[in-house]
Amino acid sequence: MLRRFALIWGLLWPVAAPACDVALVLAVDVSGSIDPLEFKVQQTGLAAALRDGAVVDALVTGEAAVAMLQWTGEGRQALSVPWMRVRSGAEAEQLARAVEVAPRRWDMYSTAIGDAMVASRQLFRDAPDCRRRIVDISSDGISNEGGAPSGARAILAGAGITVNALVIETDEIDLTAYFRKNVITGAGAFVVTANGFEDYPGRIRQKLIRELAVQVSGLGP
C-alpha cells in the first residue's frame, strides 16, 4: 500500500526542470589561416560580446554554463576555458575575462571541423544539467583534415545537440553555404556570416543574443 501511494505521489508531483537553460560550447578556430592579429580580433570580440548587457542578461536569466574550446587540425582540440556557470553579472565578467586572457594553443595547423565538433560533444559529459546543449563553432575555412563534418553532424544530432556557426568569409568560397549544408544541425540551427575579421565582433554579439534569446522567452512556469 505504501509503495502504491509513493508511486501515485511521484506521478502527481511535478518534476523540477533544470535551473540551467543552456550549456554552450564556444568552439574557436585557431588554424594556420588565422594570423595573430585575426586571432586577437576574435578573442577580444568574443570577450566584448560576453560583456554586452543583452548577452549578460540572457546568460544570467538562464543560469547558463559556458566553456571554450580551441581547435585546429586533426587531434588538436583543447579546452581553454572550462565550464563556468553564469548566474550574476560578476560571474559573466569572470567568463569574459577568462576568454580574453586564454593563450592561443596552436597557430600553424589545418582545419579539422569534424574533429572539433566531436570534441565539443565530449565536453558535455562534464557539463551541468541544462535544458539545451549548443555548440557555437566559428571558422574562416572549410574542413581539410580529419573526419567529415557531415559525419560529426549526424553524431551531434543523435545526441540532441544543436550546432550553430559563425563563418568568416575571406575569399571567394561560399563558406556560409558550406556550413549550412555540412555543419549546422538541430531545431532552429543557423549560420551567421562575418564579412572579414573586422565584421566579427558585431556579428558574434548578434549571434549570442540570437542563441540565448530562446532561453529568456522559454523560461517560466
C-alpha atoms as an extended CHARMM CRD file, in Angstrom:
* protein
*
       221  EXT
         1         1  MET       CA              0.0000000000        0.0000000000        0.0000000000  PROA      1               0.0000000000
         2         2  LEU       CA              2.7550000000        2.4320000000        0.9350000000  PROA      2               0.0000000000
         3         3  ARG       CA              4.6200000000        1.5780000000       -2.2540000000  PROA      3               0.0000000000
         4         4  ARG       CA              1.4940000000        2.2230000000       -4.3450000000  PROA      4               0.0000000000
         5         5  PHE       CA              0.9330000000        5.5620000000       -2.5700000000  PROA      5               0.0000000000
         6         6  ALA       CA              4.5370000000        6.5720000000       -3.1970000000  PROA      6               0.0000000000
         7         7  LEU       CA              4.2000000000        5.7290000000       -6.8940000000  PROA      7               0.0000000000
         8         8  ILE       CA              0.9920000000        7.7640000000       -7.2500000000  PROA      8               0.0000000000
         9         9  TRP       CA              2.5520000000       10.6980000000       -5.3590000000  PROA      9               0.0000000000
        10        10  GLY       CA              5.5850000000       10.5560000000       -7.6250000000  PROA      10              0.0000000000
        11        11  LEU       CA              3.3910000000       10.7380000000      -10.7090000000  PROA      11              0.0000000000
        12        12  LEU       CA              1.4260000000       13.6980000000       -9.3580000000  PROA      12              0.0000000000
        13        13  TRP       CA              4.4220000000       15.6770000000       -8.0730000000  PROA      13              0.0000000000
        14        14  PRO       CA              5.8960000000       17.8680000000      -10.8580000000  PROA      14              0.0000000000
        15        15  VAL       CA              9.4290000000       17.0910000000      -11.9260000000  PROA      15              0.0000000000
        16        16  ALA       CA             11.6540000000       20.1310000000      -11.4620000000  PROA      16              0.0000000000
        17        17  ALA       CA             13.1820000000       21.4440000000      -14.6860000000  PROA      17              0.0000000000
        18        18  PRO       CA             16.9340000000       22.1160000000      -14.7400000000  PROA      18              0.0000000000
        19        19  ALA       CA             17.7830000000       25.5660000000      -13.4300000000  PROA      19              0.0000000000
        20        20  CYS       CA             20.3550000000       25.8560000000      -16.2140000000  PROA      20              0.0000000000
        21        21  ASP       CA             18.7220000000       26.6280000000      -19.5330000000  PROA      21              0.0000000000
        22        22  VAL       CA             21.7060000000       26.2410000000      -21.8540000000  PROA      22              0.0000000000
        23        23  ALA       CA             25.1420000000       24.6760000000      -21.8520000000  PROA      23              0.0000000000
        24        24  LEU       CA             27.1380000000       26.4350000000      -24.5690000000  PROA      24              0.0000000000
        25        25  VAL       CA             30.4780000000       25.4000000000      -26.0780000000  PROA      25              0.0000000000
        26        26  LEU       CA             32.2990000000       28.2340000000      -27.8550000000  PROA      26              0.0000000000
        27        27  ALA       CA             34.4390000000       26.3590000000      -30.4100000000  PROA      27              0.0000000000
        28        28  VAL       CA             37.0360000000       28.8190000000      -31.7310000000  PROA      28              0.0000000000
        29        29  ASP       CA             39.1390000000       28.1680000000      -34.8500000000  PROA      29              0.0000000000
        30        30  VAL       CA             42.8920000000       28.7400000000      -34.2890000000  PROA      30              0.0000000000
        31        31  SER       CA             44.1350000000       27.1410000000      -37.5260000000  PROA      31              0.0000000000
        32        32  GLY       CA             47.0950000000       28.3990000000      -39.5430000000  PROA      32              0.0000000000
        33        33  SER       CA             44.9170000000       30.5760000000      -41.7970000000  PROA      33              0.0000000000
        34        34  ILE       CA             44.2630000000       32.8740000000      -38.8340000000  PROA      34              0.0000000000
        35        35  ASP       CA             47.1650000000       35.2410000000      -38.1460000000  PROA      35              0.0000000000
        36        36  PRO       CA             47.9310000000       36.6770000000      -34.6720000000  PROA      36              0.0000000000
        37        37  LEU       CA             46.0180000000       39.9030000000      -35.2960000000  PROA      37              0.0000000000
        38        38  GLU       CA             42.9560000000       37.9990000000      -36.5450000000  PROA      38              0.0000000000
        39        39  PHE       CA             43.0790000000       35.7190000000      -33.5100000000  PROA      39              0.0000000000
        40        40  LYS       CA             43.1730000000       38.7740000000      -31.2560000000  PROA      40              0.0000000000
        41        41  VAL       CA             40.1550000000       40.2300000000      -33.0520000000  PROA      41              0.0000000000
        42        42  GLN       CA             38.2630000000       37.0040000000      -32.3690000000  PROA      42              0.0000000000
        43        43  GLN       CA             39.3550000000       36.8480000000      -28.7500000000  PROA      43              0.0000000000
        44        44  THR       CA             38.6280000000       40.4520000000      -27.8280000000  PROA      44              0.0000000000
        45        45  GLY       CA             35.4380000000       40.4890000000      -29.9030000000  PROA      45              0.0000000000
        46        46  LEU       CA             34.1020000000       37.4050000000      -28.1280000000  PROA      46              0.0000000000
        47        47  ALA       CA             35.0230000000       38.8020000000      -24.7110000000  PROA      47              0.0000000000
        48        48  ALA       CA             33.3020000000       42.1010000000      -25.5520000000  PROA      48              0.0000000000
        49        49  ALA       CA             30.1840000000       40.2440000000      -26.6730000000  PROA      49              0.0000000000
        50        50  LEU       CA             30.1060000000       38.3480000000      -23.3760000000  PROA      50              0.0000000000
        51        51  ARG       CA             30.1490000000       41.7220000000      -21.5800000000  PROA      51              0.0000000000
        52        52  ASP       CA             27.2930000000       43.1320000000      -23.6640000000  PROA      52              0.0000000000
        53        53  GLY       CA             24.3030000000       43.9840000000      -21.4960000000  PROA      53              0.0000000000
        54        54  ALA       CA             21.7860000000       41.9710000000      -23.5080000000  PROA      54              0.0000000000
        55        55  VAL       CA             24.0650000000       38.9280000000      -23.5860000000  PROA      55              0.0000000000
        56        56  VAL       CA             24.7880000000       39.1590000000      -19.8570000000  PROA      56              0.0000000000
        57        57  ASP       CA             21.0740000000       39.4370000000      -19.0630000000  PROA      57              0.0000000000
        58        58  ALA       CA             20.3020000000       36.3530000000      -21.1560000000  PROA      58              0.0000000000
        59        59  LEU       CA             23.1340000000       34.3140000000      -19.6320000000  PROA      59              0.0000000000
        60        60  VAL       CA             22.1510000000       35.2310000000      -16.0730000000  PROA      60              0.0000000000
        61        61  THR       CA             18.4160000000       34.6960000000      -16.6410000000  PROA      61              0.0000000000
        62        62  GLY       CA             19.0860000000       31.1860000000      -17.9030000000  PROA      62              0.0000000000
        63        63  GLU       CA             21.8250000000       30.4490000000      -15.3480000000  PROA      63              0.0000000000
        64        64  ALA       CA             23.8770000000       29.3530000000      -18.3560000000  PROA      64              0.0000000000
        65        65  ALA       CA             27.0030000000       27.2200000000      -18.4000000000  PROA      65              0.0000000000
        66        66  VAL       CA             29.7260000000       28.1400000000      -20.9070000000  PROA      66              0.0000000000
        67        67  ALA       CA             33.0290000000       26.5640000000      -21.9670000000  PROA      67              0.0000000000
        68        68  MET       CA             35.5170000000       27.4820000000      -24.7100000000  PROA      68              0.0000000000
        69        69  LEU       CA             37.3260000000       25.0380000000      -26.9690000000  PROA      69              0.0000000000
        70        70  GLN       CA             40.2350000000       25.9930000000      -29.2500000000  PROA      70              0.0000000000
        71        71  TRP       CA             40.6330000000       23.7550000000      -32.2740000000  PROA      71              0.0000000000
        72        72  THR       CA             42.6520000000       23.3720000000      -35.4420000000  PROA      72              0.0000000000
        73        73  GLY       CA             43.9180000000       20.2230000000      -37.2030000000  PROA      73              0.0000000000
        74        74  GLU       CA             43.2620000000       16.5530000000      -36.6270000000  PROA      74              0.0000000000
        75        75  GLY       CA             43.6770000000       15.6010000000      -32.9730000000  PROA      75              0.0000000000
        76        76  ARG       CA             44.3130000000       19.2030000000      -31.9160000000  PROA      76              0.0000000000
        77        77  GLN       CA             41.4490000000       20.4100000000      -29.7560000000  PROA      77              0.0000000000
        78        78  ALA       CA             41.9400000000       21.8980000000      -26.2820000000  PROA      78              0.0000000000
        79        79  LEU       CA             39.6040000000       23.1110000000      -23.5610000000  PROA      79              0.0000000000
        80        80  SER       CA             40.8830000000       26.6360000000      -22.9060000000  PROA      80              0.0000000000
        81        81  VAL       CA             38.0680000000       27.8010000000      -20.6090000000  PROA      81              0.0000000000
        82        82  PRO       CA             36.4360000000       25.0540000000      -18.5030000000  PROA      82              0.0000000000
        83        83  TRP       CA             32.7270000000       25.0610000000      -17.7390000000  PROA      83              0.0000000000
        84        84  MET       CA             31.6830000000       28.2290000000      -15.9340000000  PROA      84              0.0000000000
        85        85  ARG       CA             28.1980000000       28.9990000000      -14.6200000000  PROA      85              0.0000000000
        86        86  VAL       CA             26.8150000000       32.4960000000      -15.1760000000  PROA      86              0.0000000000
        87        87  ARG       CA             24.2720000000       33.4310000000      -12.5050000000  PROA      87              0.0000000000
        88        88  SER       CA             25.3150000000       37.0280000000      -11.8850000000  PROA      88              0.0000000000
        89        89  GLY       CA             27.0000000000       39.9720000000      -13.5510000000  PROA      89              0.0000000000
        90        90  ALA       CA             30.1660000000       39.1740000000      -11.6230000000  PROA      90              0.0000000000
        91        91  GLU       CA             30.2430000000       35.6300000000      -12.9870000000  PROA      91              0.0000000000
        92        92  ALA       CA             29.6390000000       36.9670000000      -16.5120000000  PROA      92              0.0000000000
        93        93  GLU       CA             32.6780000000       39.2070000000      -16.0930000000  PROA      93              0.0000000000
        94        94  GLN       CA             34.7440000000       36.2560000000      -14.8620000000  PROA      94              0.0000000000
        95        95  LEU       CA             33.7760000000       34.3360000000      -18.0070000000  PROA      95              0.0000000000
        96        96  ALA       CA             34.5880000000       37.2660000000      -20.3040000000  PROA      96              0.0000000000
        97        97  ARG       CA             37.9510000000       37.7270000000      -18.6090000000  PROA      97              0.0000000000
        98        98  ALA       CA             38.7950000000       34.0280000000      -18.9000000000  PROA      98              0.0000000000
        99        99  VAL       CA             38.0720000000       34.1670000000      -22.6480000000  PROA      99              0.0000000000
       100       100  GLU       CA             40.0460000000       37.4010000000      -23.0120000000  PROA      100             0.0000000000
       101       101  VAL       CA             43.2660000000       36.0620000000      -21.4700000000  PROA      101             0.0000000000
       102       102  ALA       CA             43.2030000000       32.4530000000      -22.7210000000  PROA      102             0.0000000000
       103       103  PRO       CA             46.5150000000       31.7880000000      -24.5290000000  PROA      103             0.0000000000
       104       104  ARG       CA             46.4250000000       30.5440000000      -28.0940000000  PROA      104             0.0000000000
       105       105  ARG       CA             47.2490000000       26.8190000000      -28.2210000000  PROA      105             0.0000000000
       106       106  TRP       CA             48.2630000000       26.3840000000      -31.8960000000  PROA      106             0.0000000000
       107       107  ASP       CA             48.9190000000       28.6270000000      -34.9020000000  PROA      107             0.0000000000
       108       108  MET       CA             50.1700000000       26.5180000000      -37.8110000000  PROA      108             0.0000000000
       109       109  TYR       CA             47.8650000000       23.5750000000      -38.4480000000  PROA      109             0.0000000000
       110       110  SER       CA             44.9720000000       22.6340000000      -40.7230000000  PROA      110             0.0000000000
       111       111  THR       CA             41.1980000000       22.8870000000      -40.2800000000  PROA      111             0.0000000000
       112       112  ALA       CA             39.5120000000       19.7750000000      -38.8800000000  PROA      112             0.0000000000
       113       113  ILE       CA             35.9180000000       20.8770000000      -38.3440000000  PROA      113             0.0000000000
       114       114  GLY       CA             34.5390000000       17.3720000000      -37.8460000000  PROA      114             0.0000000000
       115       115  ASP       CA             37.0850000000       16.6390000000      -35.1120000000  PROA      115             0.0000000000
       116       116  ALA       CA             36.2150000000       19.9360000000      -33.4070000000  PROA      116             0.0000000000
       117       117  MET       CA             32.5300000000       19.0070000000      -33.4170000000  PROA      117             0.0000000000
       118       118  VAL       CA             33.1740000000       15.5760000000      -31.8970000000  PROA      118             0.0000000000
       119       119  ALA       CA             35.4780000000       17.0840000000      -29.2530000000  PROA      119             0.0000000000
       120       120  SER       CA             32.7700000000       19.6290000000      -28.4030000000  PROA      120             0.0000000000
       121       121  ARG       CA             30.2520000000       16.8310000000      -27.9140000000  PROA      121             0.0000000000
       122       122  GLN       CA             32.5750000000       15.1140000000      -25.4540000000  PROA      122             0.0000000000
       123       123  LEU       CA             32.7450000000       18.2600000000      -23.3130000000  PROA      123             0.0000000000
       124       124  PHE       CA             29.0780000000       17.8880000000      -22.4360000000  PROA      124             0.0000000000
       125       125  ARG       CA             29.9310000000       14.8410000000      -20.3270000000  PROA      125             0.0000000000
       126       126  ASP       CA             31.2130000000       17.2690000000      -17.6900000000  PROA      126             0.0000000000
       127       127  ALA       CA             28.6180000000       19.9990000000      -18.2400000000  PROA      127             0.0000000000
       128       128  PRO       CA             25.9130000000       20.9080000000      -15.7140000000  PROA      128             0.0000000000
       129       129  ASP       CA             22.4330000000       19.5320000000      -16.3250000000  PROA      129             0.0000000000
       130       130  CYS       CA             20.9210000000       22.0560000000      -18.7400000000  PROA      130             0.0000000000
       131       131  ARG       CA             17.7660000000       22.0920000000      -20.8010000000  PROA      131             0.0000000000
       132       132  ARG       CA             19.5840000000       22.8550000000      -24.0560000000  PROA      132             0.0000000000
       133       133  ARG       CA             23.0620000000       21.9380000000      -25.3290000000  PROA      133             0.0000000000
       134       134  ILE       CA             24.5890000000       24.0970000000      -28.0580000000  PROA      134             0.0000000000
       135       135  VAL       CA             27.9080000000       24.1780000000      -29.9020000000  PROA      135             0.0000000000
       136       136  ASP       CA             28.7930000000       27.6140000000      -31.2820000000  PROA      136             0.0000000000
       137       137  ILE       CA             31.5150000000       26.9620000000      -33.8670000000  PROA      137             0.0000000000
       138       138  SER       CA             33.4120000000       29.6930000000      -35.7180000000  PROA      138             0.0000000000
       139       139  SER       CA             35.8020000000       29.3110000000      -38.6470000000  PROA      139             0.0000000000
       140       140  ASP       CA             37.2500000000       31.0240000000      -41.7120000000  PROA      140             0.0000000000
       141       141  GLY       CA             37.6000000000       27.9200000000      -43.8980000000  PROA      141             0.0000000000
       142       142  ILE       CA             36.2570000000       24.5580000000      -44.9750000000  PROA      142             0.0000000000
       143       143  SER       CA             37.4050000000       21.3290000000      -43.3830000000  PROA      143             0.0000000000
       144       144  ASN       CA             40.5950000000       19.9550000000      -44.9840000000  PROA      144             0.0000000000
       145       145  GLU       CA             41.6680000000       17.3370000000      -42.4430000000  PROA      145             0.0000000000
       146       146  GLY       CA             40.2080000000       14.7470000000      -40.0890000000  PROA      146             0.0000000000
       147       147  GLY       CA             36.7110000000       13.3170000000      -40.0290000000  PROA      147             0.0000000000
       148       148  ALA       CA             33.9990000000       14.6910000000      -42.2800000000  PROA      148             0.0000000000
       149       149  PRO       CA             31.8370000000       17.4130000000      -40.6790000000  PROA      149             0.0000000000
       150       150  SER       CA             28.7350000000       15.7150000000      -42.0910000000  PROA      150             0.0000000000
       151       151  GLY       CA             29.5220000000       12.5700000000      -40.1010000000  PROA      151             0.0000000000
       152       152  ALA       CA             30.1020000000       14.5610000000      -36.9200000000  PROA      152             0.0000000000
       153       153  ARG       CA             26.8970000000       16.4570000000      -37.6060000000  PROA      153             0.0000000000
       154       154  ALA       CA             24.9470000000       13.1960000000      -37.5220000000  PROA      154             0.0000000000
       155       155  ILE       CA             26.5850000000       12.2240000000      -34.2230000000  PROA      155             0.0000000000
       156       156  LEU       CA             25.6670000000       15.5200000000      -32.5540000000  PROA      156             0.0000000000
       157       157  ALA       CA             22.1530000000       15.4510000000      -33.9800000000  PROA      157             0.0000000000
       158       158  GLY       CA             21.6910000000       11.9800000000      -32.4960000000  PROA      158             0.0000000000
       159       159  ALA       CA             22.7860000000       13.3080000000      -29.1120000000  PROA      159             0.0000000000
       160       160  GLY       CA             20.2660000000       16.1580000000      -29.2470000000  PROA      160             0.0000000000
       161       161  ILE       CA             22.9640000000       18.8300000000      -29.5120000000  PROA      161             0.0000000000
       162       162  THR       CA             22.3490000000       21.9260000000      -31.6230000000  PROA      162             0.0000000000
       163       163  VAL       CA             25.2360000000       23.2650000000      -33.7180000000  PROA      163             0.0000000000
       164       164  ASN       CA             25.2370000000       26.8910000000      -34.8680000000  PROA      164             0.0000000000
       165       165  ALA       CA             28.0300000000       28.5820000000      -36.7800000000  PROA      165             0.0000000000
       166       166  LEU       CA             29.6910000000       31.9120000000      -37.3550000000  PROA      166             0.0000000000
       167       167  VAL       CA             31.6460000000       31.9020000000      -40.5950000000  PROA      167             0.0000000000
       168       168  ILE       CA             34.2470000000       34.4870000000      -41.5240000000  PROA      168             0.0000000000
       169       169  GLU       CA             34.2030000000       34.9950000000      -45.2800000000  PROA      169             0.0000000000
       170       170  THR       CA             37.6610000000       35.9550000000      -46.5450000000  PROA      170             0.0000000000
       171       171  ASP       CA             37.7310000000       34.7020000000      -50.1600000000  PROA      171             0.0000000000
       172       172  GLU       CA             35.5080000000       33.5170000000      -52.9990000000  PROA      172             0.0000000000
       173       173  ILE       CA             34.4020000000       30.3020000000      -51.2470000000  PROA      173             0.0000000000
       174       174  ASP       CA             30.7560000000       30.3870000000      -50.1900000000  PROA      174             0.0000000000
       175       175  LEU       CA             31.5680000000       29.3370000000      -46.6470000000  PROA      175             0.0000000000
       176       176  THR       CA             28.0870000000       30.1480000000      -45.4150000000  PROA      176             0.0000000000
       177       177  ALA       CA             26.5320000000       27.6110000000      -47.7950000000  PROA      177             0.0000000000
       178       178  TYR       CA             29.1830000000       25.0260000000      -46.8720000000  PROA      178             0.0000000000
       179       179  PHE       CA             28.4240000000       25.3090000000      -43.1470000000  PROA      179             0.0000000000
       180       180  ARG       CA             24.6930000000       25.3150000000      -43.7400000000  PROA      180             0.0000000000
       181       181  LYS       CA             24.9570000000       22.0770000000      -45.7400000000  PROA      181             0.0000000000
       182       182  ASN       CA             27.6020000000       20.2110000000      -43.7330000000  PROA      182             0.0000000000
       183       183  VAL       CA             27.8600000000       21.5540000000      -40.1950000000  PROA      183             0.0000000000
       184       184  ILE       CA             24.8240000000       23.0810000000      -38.5020000000  PROA      184             0.0000000000
       185       185  THR       CA             22.1320000000       20.8490000000      -37.0290000000  PROA      185             0.0000000000
       186       186  GLY       CA             19.2550000000       20.9220000000      -34.5810000000  PROA      186             0.0000000000
       187       187  ALA       CA             15.9720000000       22.7750000000      -34.2660000000  PROA      187             0.0000000000
       188       188  GLY       CA             16.4270000000       26.4020000000      -35.2570000000  PROA      188             0.0000000000
       189       189  ALA       CA             20.1260000000       25.9370000000      -36.1300000000  PROA      189             0.0000000000
       190       190  PHE       CA             21.5880000000       28.8470000000      -38.0800000000  PROA      190             0.0000000000
       191       191  VAL       CA             24.6960000000       30.3630000000      -39.6570000000  PROA      191             0.0000000000
       192       192  VAL       CA             25.8150000000       33.9620000000      -39.1200000000  PROA      192             0.0000000000
       193       193  THR       CA             28.2210000000       35.4640000000      -41.6740000000  PROA      193             0.0000000000
       194       194  ALA       CA             31.0010000000       37.9380000000      -40.8900000000  PROA      194             0.0000000000
       195       195  ASN       CA             32.3790000000       39.6710000000      -43.9820000000  PROA      195             0.0000000000
       196       196  GLY       CA             36.0110000000       39.6150000000      -42.9000000000  PROA      196             0.0000000000
       197       197  PHE       CA             37.5220000000       39.6530000000      -39.4300000000  PROA      197             0.0000000000
       198       198  GLU       CA             36.6570000000       43.3130000000      -38.8950000000  PROA      198             0.0000000000
       199       199  ASP       CA             32.9960000000       42.2990000000      -39.0070000000  PROA      199             0.0000000000
       200       200  TYR       CA             33.4500000000       39.5460000000      -36.4190000000  PROA      200             0.0000000000
       201       201  PRO       CA             32.8870000000       41.4750000000      -33.1400000000  PROA      201             0.0000000000
       202       202  GLY       CA             29.4660000000       42.7900000000      -34.1070000000  PROA      202             0.0000000000
       203       203  ARG       CA             28.3530000000       39.5180000000      -35.6170000000  PROA      203             0.0000000000
       204       204  ILE       CA             29.3700000000       37.3450000000      -32.6480000000  PROA      204             0.0000000000
       205       205  ARG       CA             27.3530000000       39.6390000000      -30.3810000000  PROA      205             0.0000000000
       206       206  GLN       CA             24.3100000000       39.2630000000      -32.6330000000  PROA      206             0.0000000000
       207       207  LYS       CA             24.8090000000       35.5050000000      -32.7430000000  PROA      207             0.0000000000
       208       208  LEU       CA             24.9790000000       35.1060000000      -28.9710000000  PROA      208             0.0000000000
       209       209  ILE       CA             21.8590000000       37.2240000000      -28.4980000000  PROA      209             0.0000000000
       210       210  ARG       CA             20.0090000000       35.1110000000      -31.0580000000  PROA      210             0.0000000000
       211       211  GLU       CA             21.1210000000       31.8450000000      -29.4390000000  PROA      211             0.0000000000
       212       212  LEU       CA             20.3160000000       32.9370000000      -25.9240000000  PROA      212             0.0000000000
       213       213  ALA       CA             17.0740000000       34.7950000000      -26.6490000000  PROA      213             0.0000000000
       214       214  VAL       CA             15.2160000000       31.4720000000      -26.8010000000  PROA      214             0.0000000000
       215       215  GLN       CA             16.1120000000       30.8010000000      -23.2000000000  PROA      215             0.0000000000
       216       216  VAL       CA             14.6470000000       34.0940000000      -21.9750000000  PROA      216             0.0000000000
       217       217  SER       CA             11.2940000000       33.5190000000      -23.6500000000  PROA      217             0.0000000000
       218       218  GLY       CA             11.3190000000       29.8140000000      -22.8200000000  PROA      218             0.0000000000
       219       219  LEU       CA             11.8280000000       30.1550000000      -19.0730000000  PROA      219             0.0000000000
       220       220  GLY       CA              8.9710000000       30.3690000000      -16.6290000000  PROA      220             0.0000000000
       221       221  PRO       CA              6.3230000000       28.1460000000      -15.0330000000  PROA      221             0.0000000000
